[in-house]
Amino acid sequence: MRPILMKGHERPLTFLKYNRDGDLLFSCAKDHNPTVWFADNGERLGTYRGHNGAVWCCDVSRDSTRLITGSADQTAKLWSVQAGTQLYSFNFDSPARAVDFAVGDTLAVITTDPFMELPSAIHVKRIARSPSEQTGESVLIIKGPQGRINRAVWGPLNKTIISAGEDAVIRIWDSETGKMLKESEKETGHKKTITSLSKSADGSHFISGSLDKSAKIWDTRSLALIKTYVTERPVNAVAMSPLLDHVVLGGGQDASAVTTTDHRAGKFEAKFFDKILQEEIGGVKGHFGPINALAFNPDGRSFSSGGEDGYVRLHHFDPDYFNIKI
């Protein structure tokens, strides 16, 4: 399995997202320029220029026409995927962190960071069919969680919003009223900041990764804990295979501690676990810094990782990967 090395970002990667067809890969980094690549050969198609700060997260509409990005420049922007032009900018009073389109692409959830006296918040925006009709008003604003909300995603049928972040609690909110419906329990939940959250292909469950060196799978409706995967280092990124019962975790120490503790070049690896048995089944090394982003192609035949080293590594699985037995 020879990785394709994709160099285009000047700064650490923050997020990776495939479109639904699996032919395009979108990458976000701290260098202000979200980028789109061909997902089969890793060729760079173009960049989306307009942000003035680190870009933390992105999502792409079901028909691959719209991109939404959340940035430290206190905006979330809508882009034309094909033209690379900015269609609209949602302006906030604090950095925008997570973004996620609802099913149907008529709504988007955007989280904003705590800033000065402002608490963190979850904003629901209506997404207009045509950019000329787009407005910035929020349909709903949810406040409550302490600290940064690192991820917010839509639950089944857009009825709920699932959020997680610095206070290590996963919460499920009613997307109509903004009422909190469920939150993860102290005993079973994460002990430190939740860095990442990724839904299964069918939306029935989701996986969370945390600095407490573990990842957990939860039921999307009941928030029951289903599985826990334990590793040796903080988890910055998680993904689930849509094809096989595999989960992949990526991480490494905090960027600030890397130089002082570890000189193992290229040893930061994406670790694969058997989803059911919770056993580690292998690893893919290569990054020269912690892995900050992971994504599986929707066909389950390739995956990509984004690192603190500014590289995206695209891996097409070998045939024997599909026959791994424990």
N, C-alpha and C positions, 0 to 999 in steps of 0.2 A: 504494500500500500504506500505508494510514493505521494507525499503531500504536494499540492500545488501551493507555492508561496506567493501570496498576493501582497505586494508592497505598494501602498498608495497613501497611507496615513503617516503623518509626521509625529503623532503622539499616541499614547496608549488607546487601545480599542475599548469601547464601553458596551457595545451591543451588536448583535447580529440577528438578521431576520430574513428568512426566505419568503418569497411570494407563494401564493397557494399552488401555482403550477410547478414550482420548484425549478424554474429556469433562471430566476434572478435572485441574487443575494444582496441585501442591503447591509451596510456596515456604518456604525456610528463610532466616533472617537472624540478625544479631547481637542482635536485640531480644527473644530468649527465646520468641517465639510463632510456631511454624510455622503456616502459613495455607493454606487450600484455596480455590480459585477455580473458577468455571465457565470452561472452556477456550474456549468459543466467544465469549462476550461480556465476559469479564473481571470478572464480578460476583463479589464476595467471598461465599463460603458460610459460612466460619467459621474460628475459630482453635483451636489445641490448647494449652491453658494448663496449665502445670505445671513447665516447665523454669525453671532459675534462672541461666542463662548463655546465651551465644551458642549457636545451634543450627547445626551445621556441615553436616549431611547428612541426607537422608531417603530412604526407599524405601517403595513401596506394594505390597501383595500383589496377586497376579494377579486376584483376584476383587474388588479394591477395598474390602475390609472392614477391613484392618489397615494401620496406618502405623507405621513404625519411624523414630525420630529419634536422632541422636547429638549430644551437647551438651558444652560446656565445663564444665558443672556436674558432670562426672564420672559422668553416667548416659547410658544409651540407653533410650528409653522406647517401649513398644508402646501404640498408641492404637486406639480404635474410630473408623474414618473417619467413620461416619455420626453417632455420638453425640458425638464430640469428647472422650470420656472416656478417662482413662489406664487401661490394662489391666494394665500391669506396668512395673516399672522395674529395669533391669539396673544395678547399682552397681559402679563401678570406683574404683581409687585414683588415677586420672589422667583428664584430659579424654577423652571419646569423640569420635572424629573421623568415620570413614567407616562407613556401614552399608549392607548389601545383602542382600536376601532371595535364597535359593537357589530354583531352579526347584522348584515344589511347595510353597514357603513353609513347609517344616518345619524349615529351618535358616536362620540368619542369620549373616553375618560382621560383626564390629564391630572397628574398630581403635582403640587407645588411644595417646595421645601420651606422649612421654618426660616425666617429671615428677619433680622432686627427683632421687632416685637411680634411679628406675625407668626401664628402657628402654621403647621403644615395643613394642607387641605386637598380634598379630592373634588375636582370640577367635572361636571358632565356638560358637554357642549353638543349642540345640534350641528350636524354637518349638512349643509345645503347641497342640493343636486348641482347647482351651477355656482361657481365662485362669486358671481356678481351678487347673489342673494345671501352670501355668507355673513353672519353677524358674530360678534364676540360674546354675546350674553350667555351666561350659564343657565342650564335647565335646573341644575342642582349643585349645591356646594356642601360637602360633608367635612366637618372638622371634628377632632376628637383625639386621634392618635398622637402620642408624644413623639417628638423627633421626626426624622425624615421618613417619608413613605417611599420606599425604594421601588415598589411594584404595585400596580393596580390593574386588574384584568376583569373582563366581564364574565359573569357566570352564565348558566344555561338560560336560553331564551331572553337574554339581556335583562332578566328580572333582578339579578344581584350583581354586586361589584365585590371582588375579593381583593383585599389590600394587605400588604405586609411591609415591614421596614425595621427601623432602628430599635423599636421597643420590643422586638422579637415576637410580637403577637400577630397571628393571622386573623383578620376580621372579615365577616361577610355582611354586606350592607344591602338594604332594600334600595334598588336603583330608582324607585318612584319617590319614596318618602325620605330617604336618607337615614332611616332608622337602622341601628345595628341589630342584626339578627343573631349572629353567632360569633364567638371568638375562641381561639385555641386555648386549651387549658395549660396552666403552668407546668403540671407534672409531665404531660406528654409533649408539650410544645418545645420550640427552640429556646436556647438559653442566651443566645447573643443575636446581634443584628441579622435580620434576614436580608440577603443580598439579591436573591433571584427567585423567580417564580415562573413556572412554565406549565401550560395545560396539556393534557393528553389530546390526541387527535380527535377523539370523540367528545371531549369536554367533561367526561364523567369523573375524572380525578385530575389532580395537579401535583407537581413536585415543587418543593421549596428548598433552597440552599442557604446555609447560614455560616457565619464566622465561628459558630460553636463546633465546626469540623464535622457537620452532619448534613444530610439531605433527608427530607421526609416526604412521603406521598400521602395525600389527604383526599377524602371523598368530597367532591365539589358541593354537594347538597347538604350533607350532614356534618361536614367538617370532622368526620371520624378519621383518626390516624390509621393508615393502612400499613405503611412500611417505613423503616428507618435504615439509612445507609451511613455507616461510620467510616471516616477516613482520617488521615494524620494531619491534614492541614486545613486552614479555613477554606470554605467553599464560596467561590465568587459567582459561579455559573452552573446551571443545571439544564439538562435536556433529556427528553424521553424519546426513544425510537418509536416511530409510528408503525414499524414493520415487525420488529422482534421485541421480546421482553427484556430490553436492555435500557439502562439509564446511564448517562455519562455525567460525571462531575468534574469541574475544573476549578483550580484555585491556586493557592500559594500564599506565602506570608504577605502581609500588608506591604505595599510598594516601598514604603519608607524603611522597612526593615530588611529588604532583600539584600542590599549591598553589604550590610554589616554581618549577616549571618551565613550567607550561602554563596559559594562560588561555583556551584555545579552548573556548568554551561549547558543550556538546552535540556535541562532535566525537569522542567515543569511539564507535568503530563496530565492529559485528560484520562481519567480513570473510568473504565466501564464496569458496571455491576449487573449481575443478574437481577432483574426487577423482582422476581418472585422469591428467590432464595436469599437475596440480599448479600450475595457473595461477590467479591471482586473477581472479574474474569479477564482483565487485561488493561493495558494502558497504552496511550499514544504520546510519546515524548516529542520534544522539538522546540517548544517556546523557550525564550531566554528570559522570561519574566512570568509572573503569575498570569494565569488564564482568566480573563475578565468576561468573556462571552462565549457561548456555545449555541449551536443550532443544528438540528437534523434537517436534511432535505425531506420534504413531505413524502417522497417515495421510499425513504429509509435506506437508500443505497449509498448515501454519502453524508458527511457531516463537516462542519467547519468550526474552527476555534479562533478567537481573537485574543491577543495578549497585550500585556503591559509593554511588550517590546515593539508594538506598532505594526505587527504582522497579522494578516489573516492567513491561516493554514487550512486549505481545503483538501479533505481526504475522501477519495472514492474507495469504498471497501473492496477488498479482494474476495473472490468467490468463497474461500474457506471461512471468512467471517460469518457467513450465513449458516455454517454448520457447527458453530462452537457448541460443545456439550460440556456440561459440568460433571 
